[in-house]
Amino acid sequence: DKIIFSKDEWIEILWPPKAENINIAQEDENMSSLIIKVILKDFSILITGDLGEEGEKLLLKEYNGTDKLKCDVLKIGHHGSKYSTSDDFLDAVSPQIAVIQVGKNNYGHPSKAVIEKLTNSGIIVCRNDLQGAVGISKKMNEYKIWTNIDY
């Protein structure tokens, strides 16, 4: 599905697949996370819900051979757990900025391995638990990031 606001601004639902593949949702609710791509002129955001590595593999298979998953900003799946953000997925998505939506938790989210993977790849990491709300804009290939908590 696609919601079109103008010729260069839209929201597209990339996942879950159509109803004929609904059994995915019954196996693991995270596999049926709503994956949304937002396009605002030359700025794109990929929102991955609670998708883990298995879901990422299916998403990569679904969009193999396309640039559909490439984005400027990636909302990291599953709160940055060690079961998300595989190397293959990160390579395909190729974001400049990663946002990890996470608060205090007992699960160890976000994983230190995920944080290291992102920073070692040169990706700017924003975290709600450290920075609060995060706002991002892009103008002439330069990104500006606003947060409501300075750290």
N, CA, C and O atoms as a GROMACS GRO file, in nm:
protein
  604
    1ASP      N    1   0.084  -0.118   0.000
    1ASP     CA    2   0.000   0.000   0.000
    1ASP      C    3   0.088   0.123   0.000
    1ASP      O    4   0.200   0.121   0.051
    2LYS      N    5   0.037   0.229  -0.057
    2LYS     CA    6   0.112   0.353  -0.066
    2LYS      C    7   0.015   0.469  -0.044
    2LYS      O    8  -0.094   0.473  -0.102
    3ILE      N    9   0.055   0.563   0.041
    3ILE     CA   10  -0.021   0.685   0.061
    3ILE      C   11   0.061   0.796  -0.002
    3ILE      O   12   0.173   0.825   0.041
    4ILE      N   13   0.005   0.858  -0.105
    4ILE     CA   14   0.078   0.959  -0.181
    4ILE      C   15   0.030   1.098  -0.141
    4ILE      O   16  -0.089   1.128  -0.147
    5PHE      N   17   0.124   1.182  -0.100
    5PHE     CA   18   0.094   1.320  -0.065
    5PHE      C   19   0.121   1.413  -0.182
    5PHE      O   20   0.049   1.511  -0.203
    6SER      N   21   0.226   1.384  -0.257
    6SER     CA   22   0.262   1.459  -0.378
    6SER      C   23   0.350   1.368  -0.462
    6SER      O   24   0.378   1.255  -0.424
    7LYS      N   25   0.396   1.419  -0.577
    7LYS     CA   26   0.477   1.334  -0.665
    7LYS      C   27   0.609   1.292  -0.602
    7LYS      O   28   0.668   1.192  -0.644
    8ASP      N   29   0.657   1.366  -0.503
    8ASP     CA   30   0.783   1.330  -0.439
    8ASP      C   31   0.774   1.315  -0.287
    8ASP      O   32   0.874   1.326  -0.216
    9GLU      N   33   0.652   1.291  -0.237
    9GLU     CA   34   0.632   1.267  -0.094
    9GLU      C   35   0.525   1.159  -0.076
    9GLU      O   36   0.411   1.174  -0.119
   10TRP      N   37   0.565   1.050  -0.010
   10TRP     CA   38   0.470   0.941   0.014
   10TRP      C   39   0.516   0.852   0.127
   10TRP      O   40   0.630   0.858   0.174
   11ILE      N   41   0.424   0.768   0.170
   11ILE     CA   42   0.452   0.664   0.269
   11ILE      C   43   0.416   0.532   0.203
   11ILE      O   44   0.309   0.518   0.145
   12GLU      N   45   0.505   0.435   0.213
   12GLU     CA   46   0.481   0.304   0.152
   12GLU      C   47   0.496   0.194   0.257
   12GLU      O   48   0.592   0.192   0.334
   13ILE      N   49   0.400   0.104   0.259
   13ILE     CA   50   0.404  -0.011   0.348
   13ILE      C   51   0.483  -0.120   0.275
   13ILE      O   52   0.442  -0.165   0.168
   14LEU      N   53   0.596  -0.163   0.333
   14LEU     CA   54   0.680  -0.264   0.269
   14LEU      C   55   0.658  -0.404   0.328
   14LEU      O   56   0.690  -0.504   0.264
   15TRP      N   57   0.603  -0.410   0.448
   15TRP     CA   58   0.587  -0.538   0.516
   15TRP      C   59   0.478  -0.522   0.620
   15TRP      O   60   0.464  -0.412   0.672
   16PRO      N   61   0.401  -0.621   0.653
   16PRO     CA   62   0.411  -0.760   0.613
   16PRO      C   63   0.357  -0.782   0.472
   16PRO      O   64   0.293  -0.695   0.413
   17PRO      N   65   0.384  -0.901   0.420
   17PRO     CA   66   0.336  -0.933   0.286
   17PRO      C   67   0.184  -0.942   0.283
   17PRO      O   68   0.118  -0.939   0.386
   18LYS      N   69   0.131  -0.954   0.164
   18LYS     CA   70  -0.014  -0.963   0.145
   18LYS      C   71  -0.075  -1.078   0.223
   18LYS      O   72  -0.003  -1.163   0.275
   19ALA      N   73  -0.203  -1.082   0.232
   19ALA     CA   74  -0.278  -1.175   0.316
   19ALA      C   75  -0.248  -1.322   0.287
   19ALA      O   76  -0.262  -1.406   0.376
   20GLU      N   77  -0.206  -1.356   0.166
   20GLU     CA   78  -0.179  -1.497   0.136
   20GLU      C   79  -0.062  -1.552   0.217
   20GLU      O   80  -0.045  -1.673   0.227
   21ASN      N   81   0.020  -1.463   0.274
   21ASN     CA   82   0.133  -1.506   0.357
   21ASN      C   83   0.111  -1.475   0.505
   21ASN      O   84   0.206  -1.458   0.581
   22ILE      N   85  -0.014  -1.469   0.545
   22ILE     CA   86  -0.050  -1.428   0.680
   22ILE      C   87   0.005  -1.522   0.788
   22ILE      O   88   0.014  -1.483   0.904
   23ASN      N   89   0.042  -1.647   0.753
   23ASN     CA   90   0.095  -1.741   0.852
   23ASN      C   91   0.221  -1.687   0.919
   23ASN      O   92   0.256  -1.734   1.028
   24ILE      N   93   0.290  -1.594   0.860
   24ILE     CA   94   0.408  -1.533   0.922
   24ILE      C   95   0.369  -1.470   1.055
   24ILE      O   96   0.440  -1.483   1.154
   25ALA      N   97   0.256  -1.400   1.057
   25ALA     CA   98   0.212  -1.332   1.178
   25ALA      C   99   0.181  -1.431   1.289
   25ALA      O  100   0.197  -1.398   1.407
   26GLN      N  101   0.136  -1.550   1.256
   26GLN     CA  102   0.099  -1.647   1.357
   26GLN      C  103   0.221  -1.713   1.419
   26GLN      O  104   0.214  -1.759   1.533
   27GLU      N  105   0.333  -1.720   1.349
   27GLU     CA  106   0.453  -1.784   1.402
   27GLU      C  107   0.526  -1.695   1.501
   27GLU      O  108   0.568  -1.743   1.607
   28ASP      N  109   0.542  -1.569   1.472
   28ASP     CA  110   0.616  -1.476   1.555
   28ASP      C  111   0.562  -1.337   1.528
   28ASP      O  112   0.572  -1.286   1.416
   29GLU      N  113   0.504  -1.276   1.628
   29GLU     CA  114   0.441  -1.146   1.606
   29GLU      C  115   0.540  -1.040   1.559
   29GLU      O  116   0.500  -0.947   1.489
   30ASN      N  117   0.667  -1.050   1.596
   30ASN     CA  118   0.766  -0.953   1.549
   30ASN      C  119   0.789  -0.965   1.399
   30ASN      O  120   0.826  -0.866   1.334
   31MET      N  121   0.769  -1.084   1.343
   31MET     CA  122   0.786  -1.104   1.198
   31MET      C  123   0.678  -1.030   1.119
   31MET      O  124   0.693  -1.006   1.000
   32SER      N  125   0.569  -0.996   1.187
   32SER     CA  126   0.462  -0.926   1.117
   32SER      C  127   0.463  -0.776   1.150
   32SER      O  128   0.364  -0.707   1.127
   33SER      N  129   0.574  -0.727   1.203
   33SER     CA  130   0.586  -0.584   1.231
   33SER      C  131   0.562  -0.504   1.104
   33SER      O  132   0.603  -0.543   0.994
   34LEU      N  133   0.496  -0.394   1.121
   34LEU     CA  134   0.470  -0.305   1.008
   34LEU      C  135   0.600  -0.234   0.971
   34LEU      O  136   0.658  -0.164   1.054
   35ILE      N  137   0.644  -0.251   0.847
   35ILE     CA  138   0.765  -0.186   0.797
   35ILE      C  139   0.721  -0.078   0.700
   35ILE      O  140   0.653  -0.105   0.601
   36ILE      N  141   0.760   0.044   0.730
   36ILE     CA  142   0.713   0.160   0.656
   36ILE      C  143   0.832   0.239   0.603
   36ILE      O  144   0.931   0.259   0.674
   37LYS      N  145   0.823   0.282   0.479
   37LYS     CA  146   0.923   0.372   0.424
   37LYS      C  147   0.856   0.507   0.396
   37LYS      O  148   0.752   0.514   0.331
   38VAL      N  149   0.918   0.611   0.447
   38VAL     CA  150   0.869   0.746   0.430
   38VAL      C  151   0.964   0.819   0.336
   38VAL      O  152   1.085   0.823   0.359
   39ILE      N  153   0.908   0.876   0.230
   39ILE     CA  154   0.986   0.954   0.133
   39ILE      C  155   0.937   1.098   0.139
   39ILE      O  156   0.818   1.125   0.119
   40LEU      N  157   1.030   1.189   0.167
   40LEU     CA  158   1.000   1.332   0.169
   40LEU      C  159   1.102   1.401   0.080
   40LEU      O  160   1.208   1.445   0.126
   41LYS      N  161   1.069   1.409  -0.047
   41LYS     CA  162   1.158   1.463  -0.150
   41LYS      C  163   1.286   1.379  -0.156
   41LYS      O  164   1.281   1.264  -0.198
   42ASP      N  165   1.400   1.435  -0.114
   42ASP     CA  166   1.526   1.360  -0.122
   42ASP      C  167   1.566   1.300   0.014
   42ASP      O  168   1.683   1.269   0.036
   43PHE      N  169   1.470   1.285   0.104
   43PHE     CA  170   1.495   1.236   0.240
   43PHE      C  171   1.408   1.113   0.263
   43PHE      O  172   1.287   1.116   0.240
   44SER      N  173   1.470   1.003   0.311
   44SER     CA  174   1.392   0.881   0.331
   44SER      C  175   1.420   0.820   0.468
   44SER      O  176   1.531   0.825   0.520
   45ILE      N  177   1.315   0.762   0.524
   45ILE     CA  178   1.321   0.700   0.656
   45ILE      C  179   1.262   0.560   0.644
   45ILE      O  180   1.155   0.542   0.587
   46LEU      N  181   1.332   0.461   0.697
   46LEU     CA  182   1.282   0.325   0.701
   46LEU      C  183   1.252   0.291   0.847
   46LEU      O  184   1.341   0.292   0.932
   47ILE      N  185   1.126   0.261   0.875
   47ILE     CA  186   1.080   0.231   1.010
   47ILE      C  187   1.055   0.080   1.018
   47ILE      O  188   0.969   0.028   0.947
   48THR      N  189   1.130   0.012   1.104
   48THR     CA  190   1.130  -0.135   1.101
   48THR      C  191   1.060  -0.203   1.219
   48THR      O  192   1.073  -0.324   1.234
   49GLY      N  193   0.988  -0.131   1.301
   49GLY     CA  194   0.913  -0.194   1.409
   49GLY      C  195   1.000  -0.284   1.496
   49GLY      O  196   1.111  -0.246   1.533
   50ASP      N  197   0.950  -0.402   1.527
   50ASP     CA  198   1.022  -0.498   1.612
   50ASP      C  199   1.087  -0.609   1.531
   50ASP      O  200   1.112  -0.718   1.583
   51LEU      N  201   1.114  -0.582   1.406
   51LEU     CA  202   1.173  -0.683   1.318
   51LEU      C  203   1.311  -0.727   1.366
   51LEU      O  204   1.396  -0.643   1.398
   52GLY      N  205   1.332  -0.858   1.372
   52GLY     CA  206   1.462  -0.914   1.408
   52GLY      C  207   1.532  -0.966   1.283
   52GLY      O  208   1.486  -0.943   1.171
   53GLU      N  209   1.644  -1.036   1.302
   53GLU     CA  210   1.724  -1.084   1.189
   53GLU      C  211   1.648  -1.176   1.094
   53GLU      O  212   1.666  -1.166   0.972
   54GLU      N  213   1.565  -1.264   1.146
   54GLU     CA  214   1.488  -1.353   1.057
   54GLU      C  215   1.395  -1.273   0.967
   54GLU      O  216   1.383  -1.301   0.848
   55GLY      N  217   1.329  -1.174   1.024
   55GLY     CA  218   1.243  -1.087   0.945
   55GLY      C  219   1.322  -1.005   0.845
   55GLY      O  220   1.276  -0.981   0.733
   56GLU      N  221   1.440  -0.961   0.886
   56GLU     CA  222   1.526  -0.886   0.795
   56GLU      C  223   1.562  -0.971   0.673
   56GLU      O  224   1.564  -0.921   0.561
   57LYS      N  225   1.591  -1.099   0.696
   57LYS     CA  226   1.624  -1.189   0.584
   57LYS      C  227   1.508  -1.198   0.486
   57LYS      O  228   1.529  -1.195   0.364
   58LEU      N  229   1.386  -1.210   0.538
   58LEU     CA  230   1.269  -1.217   0.451
   58LEU      C  231   1.249  -1.086   0.375
   58LEU      O  232   1.213  -1.086   0.257
   59LEU      N  233   1.272  -0.976   0.442
   59LEU     CA  234   1.258  -0.845   0.378
   59LEU      C  235   1.362  -0.828   0.268
   59LEU      O  236   1.332  -0.777   0.160
   60LEU      N  237   1.485  -0.871   0.295
   60LEU     CA  238   1.591  -0.866   0.192
   60LEU      C  239   1.555  -0.952   0.072
   60LEU      O  240   1.578  -0.912  -0.042
   61LYS      N  241   1.500  -1.068   0.097
   61LYS     CA  242   1.460  -1.157  -0.012
   61LYS      C  243   1.348  -1.093  -0.094
   61LYS      O  244   1.349  -1.099  -0.217
   62GLU      N  245   1.252  -1.033  -0.026
   62GLU     CA  246   1.137  -0.970  -0.094
   62GLU      C  247   1.181  -0.856  -0.186
   62GLU      O  248   1.125  -0.838  -0.294
   63TYR      N  249   1.280  -0.779  -0.143
   63TYR     CA  250   1.321  -0.661  -0.219
   63TYR      C  251   1.459  -0.675  -0.282
   63TYR      O  252   1.524  -0.576  -0.316
   64ASN      N  253   1.504  -0.798  -0.299
   64ASN     CA  254   1.632  -0.826  -0.362
   64ASN      C  255   1.636  -0.765  -0.502
   64ASN      O  256   1.540  -0.774  -0.579
   65GLY      N  257   1.749  -0.701  -0.534
   65GLY     CA  258   1.764  -0.642  -0.667
   65GLY      C  259   1.704  -0.504  -0.681
   65GLY      O  260   1.704  -0.448  -0.791
   66THR      N  261   1.653  -0.447  -0.572
   66THR     CA  262   1.596  -0.312  -0.576
   66THR      C  263   1.668  -0.224  -0.474
   66THR      O  264   1.745  -0.272  -0.392
   67ASP      N  265   1.641  -0.096  -0.482
   67ASP     CA  266   1.692  -0.001  -0.383
   67ASP      C  267   1.583   0.036  -0.282
   67ASP      O  268   1.595   0.134  -0.210
   68LYS      N  269   1.478  -0.043  -0.279
   68LYS     CA  270   1.361  -0.012  -0.198
   68LYS      C  271   1.394   0.006  -0.050
   68LYS      O  272   1.328   0.084   0.019
   69LEU      N  273   1.495  -0.064   0.001
   69LEU     CA  274   1.528  -0.057   0.144
   69LEU      C  275   1.629   0.051   0.179
   69LEU      O  276   1.648   0.081   0.297
   70LYS      N  277   1.694   0.110   0.079
   70LYS     CA  278   1.794   0.214   0.106
   70LYS      C  279   1.724   0.335   0.169
   70LYS      O  280   1.612   0.370   0.134
   71CYS      N  281   1.795   0.398   0.264
   71CYS     CA  282   1.734   0.512   0.332
   71CYS      C  283   1.841   0.601   0.392
   71CYS      O  284   1.957   0.563   0.404
   72ASP      N  285   1.800   0.722   0.428
   72ASP     CA  286   1.887   0.814   0.500
   72ASP      C  287   1.886   0.780   0.649
   72ASP      O  288   1.991   0.780   0.714
   73VAL      N  289   1.767   0.753   0.701
   73VAL     CA  290   1.750   0.726   0.844
   73VAL      C  291   1.685   0.589   0.861
   73VAL      O  292   1.584   0.559   0.798
   74LEU      N  293   1.745   0.508   0.946
   74LEU     CA  294   1.691   0.377   0.979
   74LEU      C  295   1.648   0.375   1.124
   74LEU      O  296   1.729   0.401   1.213
   75LYS      N  297   1.521   0.343   1.149
   75LYS     CA  298   1.476   0.316   1.285
   75LYS      C  299   1.514   0.172   1.310
   75LYS      O  300   1.456   0.081   1.251
   76ILE      N  301   1.610   0.150   1.398
   76ILE     CA  302   1.664   0.016   1.425
   76ILE      C  303   1.556  -0.074   1.481
   76ILE      O  304   1.478  -0.034   1.568
   77GLY      N  305   1.550  -0.196   1.431
   77GLY     CA  306   1.449  -0.292   1.474
   77GLY      C  307   1.471  -0.346   1.613
   77GLY      O  308   1.584  -0.354   1.662
   78HIS      N  309   1.362  -0.384   1.675
   78HIS     CA  310   1.361  -0.455   1.803
   78HIS      C  311   1.445  -0.386   1.910
   78HIS      O  312   1.514  -0.452   1.988
   79HIS      N  313   1.437  -0.253   1.916
   79HIS     CA  314   1.502  -0.172   2.019
   79HIS      C  315   1.654  -0.193   2.023
   79HIS      O  316   1.717  -0.170   2.126
   80GLY      N  317   1.711  -0.236   1.911
   80GLY     CA  318   1.855  -0.256   1.905
   80GLY      C  319   1.901  -0.384   1.974
   80GLY      O  320   2.015  -0.392   2.020
   81SER      N  321   1.813  -0.483   1.980
   81SER     CA  322   1.851  -0.609   2.045
   81SER      C  323   1.959  -0.680   1.965
   81SER      O  324   1.982  -0.649   1.848
   82LYS      N  325   2.025  -0.774   2.029
   82LYS     CA  326   2.130  -0.850   1.961
   82LYS      C  327   2.074  -0.936   1.848
   82LYS      O  328   2.150  -0.990   1.768
   83TYR      N  329   1.943  -0.948   1.842
   83TYR     CA  330   1.878  -1.028   1.738
   83TYR      C  331   1.829  -0.943   1.621
   83TYR      O  332   1.749  -0.988   1.539
   84SER      N  333   1.876  -0.819   1.614
   84SER     CA  334   1.836  -0.730   1.504
   84SER      C  335   1.959  -0.673   1.436
   84SER      O  336   2.071  -0.690   1.483
   85THR      N  337   1.936  -0.606   1.324
   85THR     CA  338   2.038  -0.530   1.253
   85THR      C  339   2.155  -0.618   1.207
   85THR      O  340   2.270  -0.597   1.245
   86SER      N  341   2.122  -0.715   1.124
   86SER     CA  342   2.226  -0.803   1.068
   86SER      C  343   2.316  -0.723   0.973
   86SER      O  344   2.277  -0.617   0.924
   87ASP      N  345   2.435  -0.775   0.949
   87ASP     CA  346   2.528  -0.709   0.858
   87ASP      C  347   2.469  -0.695   0.718
   87ASP      O  348   2.481  -0.590   0.656
   88ASP      N  349   2.405  -0.801   0.669
   88ASP     CA  350   2.346  -0.797   0.534
   88ASP      C  351   2.237  -0.691   0.525
   88ASP      O  352   2.228  -0.618   0.426
   89PHE      N  353   2.155  -0.683   0.629
   89PHE     CA  354   2.047  -0.584   0.629
   89PHE      C  355   2.106  -0.442   0.632
   89PHE      O  356   2.062  -0.355   0.557
   90LEU      N  357   2.202  -0.421   0.718
   90LEU     CA  358   2.263  -0.289   0.729
   90LEU      C  359   2.330  -0.248   0.598
   90LEU      O  360   2.322  -0.132   0.558
   91ASP      N  361   2.394  -0.342   0.531
   91ASP     CA  362   2.456  -0.314   0.400
   91ASP      C  363   2.350  -0.275   0.297
   91ASP      O  364   2.372  -0.183   0.218
   92ALA      N  365   2.238  -0.345   0.297
   92ALA     CA  366   2.133  -0.317   0.199
   92ALA      C  367   2.065  -0.183   0.225
   92ALA      O  368   2.029  -0.112   0.131
   93VAL      N  369   2.048  -0.150   0.351
   93VAL     CA  370   1.977  -0.028   0.389
   93VAL      C  371   2.068   0.094   0.377
   93VAL      O  372   2.025   0.199   0.330
   94SER      N  373   2.192   0.081   0.420
   94SER     CA  374   2.295   0.183   0.403
   94SER      C  375   2.255   0.321   0.456
   94SER      O  376   2.263   0.420   0.382
   95PRO      N  377   2.212   0.330   0.582
   95PRO     CA  378   2.167   0.460   0.635
   95PRO      C  379   2.283   0.550   0.676
   95PRO      O  380   2.394   0.502   0.698
   96GLN      N  381   2.256   0.677   0.684
   96GLN     CA  382   2.351   0.773   0.739
   96GLN      C  383   2.331   0.788   0.890
   96GLN      O  384   2.425   0.814   0.965
   97ILE      N  385   2.204   0.772   0.932
   97ILE     CA  386   2.166   0.791   1.072
   97ILE      C  387   2.080   0.673   1.116
   97ILE      O  388   1.996   0.625   1.040
   98ALA      N  389   2.103   0.627   1.239
   98ALA     CA  390   2.021   0.521   1.297
   98ALA      C  391   1.958   0.576   1.424
   98ALA      O  392   2.024   0.640   1.506
   99VAL      N  393   1.829   0.549   1.441
   99VAL     CA  394   1.758   0.589   1.562
   99VAL      C  395   1.717   0.462   1.634
   99VAL      O  396   1.653   0.373   1.577
  100ILE      N  397   1.753   0.454   1.761
  100ILE     CA  398   1.714   0.339   1.843
  100ILE      C  399   1.612   0.387   1.944
  100ILE      O  400   1.643   0.466   2.033
  101GLN      N  401   1.489   0.339   1.929
  101GLN     CA  402   1.383   0.373   2.022
  101GLN      C  403   1.387   0.273   2.136
  101GLN      O  404   1.351   0.157   2.121
  102VAL      N  405   1.432   0.322   2.250
  102VAL     CA  406   1.450   0.235   2.365
  102VAL      C  407   1.442   0.319   2.492
  102VAL      O  408   1.479   0.436   2.494
  103GLY      N  409   1.393   0.257   2.596
  103GLY     CA  410   1.391   0.320   2.728
  103GLY      C  411   1.456   0.225   2.826
  103GLY      O  412   1.517   0.126   2.786
  104LYS      N  413   1.443   0.254   2.954
  104LYS     CA  414   1.496   0.163   3.055
  104LYS      C  415   1.430   0.028   3.038
  104LYS      O  416   1.308   0.019   3.021
  105ASN      N  417   1.510  -0.079   3.044
  105ASN     CA  418   1.455  -0.213   3.026
  105ASN      C  419   1.547  -0.315   3.092
  105ASN      O  420   1.661  -0.285   3.126
  106ASN      N  421   1.496  -0.436   3.109
  106ASN     CA  422   1.571  -0.545   3.169
  106ASN      C  423   1.630  -0.640   3.065
  106ASN      O  424   1.685  -0.744   3.100
  107TYR      N  425   1.620  -0.604   2.938
  107TYR     CA  426   1.661  -0.694   2.830
  107TYR      C  427   1.801  -0.663   2.777
  107TYR      O  428   1.853  -0.737   2.694
  108GLY      N  429   1.862  -0.556   2.824
  108GLY     CA  430   1.994  -0.519   2.775
  108GLY      C  431   1.990  -0.447   2.642
  108GLY      O  432   2.091  -0.440   2.572
  109HIS      N  433   1.875  -0.392   2.606
  109HIS     CA  434   1.862  -0.316   2.482
  109HIS      C  435   1.909  -0.173   2.504
  109HIS      O  436   1.880  -0.115   2.609
  110PRO      N  437   1.979  -0.116   2.411
  110PRO     CA  438   2.029  -0.177   2.289
  110PRO      C  439   2.156  -0.258   2.316
  110PRO      O  440   2.229  -0.232   2.412
  111SER      N  441   2.180  -0.353   2.231
  111SER     CA  442   2.298  -0.438   2.242
  111SER      C  443   2.425  -0.357   2.212
  111SER      O  444   2.428  -0.277   2.119
  112LYS      N  445   2.528  -0.381   2.292
  112LYS     CA  446   2.656  -0.315   2.265
  112LYS      C  447   2.708  -0.352   2.127
  112LYS      O  448   2.770  -0.270   2.060
  113ALA      N  449   2.683  -0.476   2.084
  113ALA     CA  450   2.730  -0.521   1.952
  113ALA      C  451   2.663  -0.441   1.840
  113ALA      O  452   2.727  -0.408   1.741
  114VAL      N  453   2.535  -0.411   1.855
  114VAL     CA  454   2.463  -0.334   1.754
  114VAL      C  455   2.517  -0.190   1.751
  114VAL      O  456   2.540  -0.135   1.644
  115ILE      N  457   2.537  -0.131   1.869
  115ILE     CA  458   2.592   0.004   1.876
  115ILE      C  459   2.730   0.009   1.809
  115ILE      O  460   2.758   0.100   1.731
  116GLU      N  461   2.815  -0.088   1.840
  116GLU     CA  462   2.949  -0.092   1.779
  116GLU      C  463   2.941  -0.110   1.629
  116GLU      O  464   3.015  -0.045   1.554
  117LYS      N  465   2.852  -0.198   1.584
  117LYS     CA  466   2.837  -0.221   1.440
  117LYS      C  467   2.798  -0.092   1.369
  117LYS      O  468   2.852  -0.061   1.262
  118LEU      N  469   2.706  -0.018   1.427
  118LEU     CA  470   2.662   0.108   1.367
  118LEU      C  471   2.773   0.211   1.366
  118LEU      O  472   2.799   0.274   1.263
  119THR      N  473   2.838   0.231   1.479
  119THR     CA  474   2.942   0.333   1.486
  119THR      C  475   3.064   0.295   1.401
  119THR      O  476   3.125   0.382   1.339
  120ASN      N  477   3.099   0.168   1.398
  120ASN     CA  478   3.211   0.123   1.313
  120ASN      C  479   3.181   0.141   1.165
  120ASN      O  480   3.272   0.151   1.083
  121SER      N  481   3.052   0.145   1.130
  121SER     CA  482   3.011   0.167   0.991
  121SER      C  483   3.000   0.316   0.958
  121SER      O  484   2.964   0.352   0.846
  122GLY      N  485   3.030   0.401   1.056
  122GLY     CA  486   3.023   0.545   1.032
  122GLY      C  487   2.882   0.601   1.038
  122GLY      O  488   2.857   0.712   0.989
  123ILE      N  489   2.790   0.527   1.097
  123ILE     CA  490   2.651   0.569   1.106
  123ILE      C  491   2.631   0.648   1.235
  123ILE      O  492   2.673   0.603   1.342
  124ILE      N  493   2.568   0.762   1.225
  124ILE     CA  494   2.536   0.843   1.343
  124ILE      C  495   2.426   0.770   1.420
  124ILE      O  496   2.325   0.730   1.362
  125VAL      N  497   2.444   0.754   1.551
  125VAL     CA  498   2.348   0.682   1.633
  125VAL      C  499   2.276   0.778   1.726
  125VAL      O  500   2.340   0.854   1.800
  126CYS      N  501   2.143   0.775   1.722
  126CYS     CA  502   2.060   0.853   1.812
  126CYS      C  503   1.978   0.754   1.895
  126CYS      O  504   1.926   0.656   1.843
  127ARG      N  505   1.967   0.782   2.025
  127ARG     CA  506   1.896   0.692   2.116
  127ARG      C  507   1.798   0.771   2.201
  127ARG      O  508   1.834   0.872   2.262
  128ASN      N  509   1.673   0.726   2.204
  128ASN     CA  510   1.572   0.794   2.284
  128ASN      C  511   1.602   0.788   2.434
  128ASN      O  512   1.567   0.880   2.507
  129ASP      N  513   1.667   0.680   2.481
  129ASP     CA  514   1.695   0.670   2.624
  129ASP      C  515   1.799   0.771   2.669
  129ASP      O  516   1.801   0.810   2.786
  130LEU      N  517   1.884   0.814   2.579
  130LEU     CA  518   1.988   0.912   2.612
  130LEU      C  519   1.954   1.053   2.566
  130LEU      O  520   1.993   1.150   2.631
  131GLN      N  521   1.882   1.065   2.455
  131GLN     CA  522   1.858   1.195   2.394
  131GLN      C  523   1.713   1.239   2.394
  131GLN      O  524   1.684   1.352   2.355
  132GLY      N  525   1.623   1.154   2.436
  132GLY     CA  526   1.481   1.188   2.431
  132GLY      C  527   1.432   1.187   2.287
  132GLY      O  528   1.478   1.108   2.205
  133ALA      N  529   1.340   1.276   2.257
  133ALA     CA  530   1.287   1.285   2.121
  133ALA      C  531   1.396   1.331   2.025
  133ALA      O  532   1.480   1.414   2.060
  134VAL      N  533   1.394   1.275   1.905
  134VAL     CA  534   1.496   1.304   1.804
  134VAL      C  535   1.426   1.359   1.680
  134VAL      O  536   1.331   1.298   1.630
  135GLY      N  537   1.473   1.471   1.631
  135GLY     CA  538   1.424   1.528   1.506
  135GLY      C  539   1.539   1.536   1.408
  135GLY      O  540   1.652   1.568   1.446
  136ILE      N  541   1.511   1.508   1.282
  136ILE     CA  542   1.617   1.506   1.180
  136ILE      C  543   1.566   1.575   1.054
  136ILE      O  544   1.453   1.554   1.012
  137SER      N  545   1.652   1.658   0.996
  137SER     CA  546   1.619   1.717   0.867
  137SER      C  547   1.740   1.705   0.776
  137SER      O  548   1.853   1.683   0.822
  138LYS      N  549   1.716   1.719   0.648
  138LYS     CA  550   1.822   1.711   0.548
  138LYS      C  551   1.804   1.826   0.451
  138LYS      O  552   1.695   1.850   0.398
  139LYS      N  553   1.914   1.897   0.428
  139LYS     CA  554   1.912   2.006   0.330
  139LYS      C  555   2.045   2.005   0.258
  139LYS      O  556   2.150   2.014   0.321
  140MET      N  557   2.041   1.993   0.128
  140MET     CA  558   2.162   1.992   0.047
  140MET      C  559   2.261   1.885   0.095
  140MET      O  560   2.380   1.912   0.109
  141ASN      N  561   2.211   1.764   0.120
  141ASN     CA  562   2.291   1.650   0.165
  141ASN      C  563   2.358   1.670   0.301
  141ASN      O  564   2.451   1.597   0.334
  142GLU      N  565   2.311   1.766   0.379
  142GLU     CA  566   2.358   1.784   0.516
  142GLU      C  567   2.243   1.754   0.610
  142GLU      O  568   2.129   1.796   0.588
  143TYR      N  569   2.273   1.680   0.715
  143TYR     CA  570   2.173   1.643   0.813
  143TYR      C  571   2.183   1.731   0.936
  143TYR      O  572   2.293   1.766   0.978
  144LYS      N  573   2.070   1.766   0.991
  144LYS     CA  574   2.065   1.840   1.117
  144LYS      C  575   1.982   1.754   1.212
  144LYS      O  576   1.874   1.707   1.177
  145ILE      N  577   2.035   1.734   1.333
  145ILE     CA  578   1.968   1.651   1.433
  145ILE      C  579   1.937   1.738   1.555
  145ILE      O  580   2.024   1.807   1.607
  146TRP      N  581   1.811   1.731   1.599
  146TRP     CA  582   1.769   1.798   1.721
  146TRP      C  583   1.727   1.692   1.821
  146TRP      O  584   1.667   1.591   1.785
  147THR      N  585   1.760   1.716   1.946
  147THR     CA  586   1.713   1.627   2.054
  147THR      C  587   1.660   1.714   2.167
  147THR      O  588   1.696   1.832   2.177
  148ASN      N  589   1.576   1.657   2.251
  148ASN     CA  590   1.526   1.738   2.362
  148ASN      C  591   1.603   1.713   2.492
  148ASN      O  592   1.571   1.773   2.594
  149ILE      N  593   1.704   1.626   2.488
  149ILE     CA  594   1.791   1.604   2.603
  149ILE      C  595   1.935   1.613   2.552
  149ILE      O  596   1.975   1.535   2.465
  150ASP      N  597   2.011   1.706   2.604
  150ASP     CA  598   2.152   1.715   2.569
  150ASP      C  599   2.230   1.619   2.658
  150ASP      O  600   2.205   1.612   2.778
  151TYR      N  601   2.323   1.547   2.600
  151TYR     CA  602   2.404   1.457   2.682
  151TYR      C  603   2.550   1.474   2.651
  151TYR      O  604   2.633   1.406   2.711
   0.00000   0.00000   0.00000
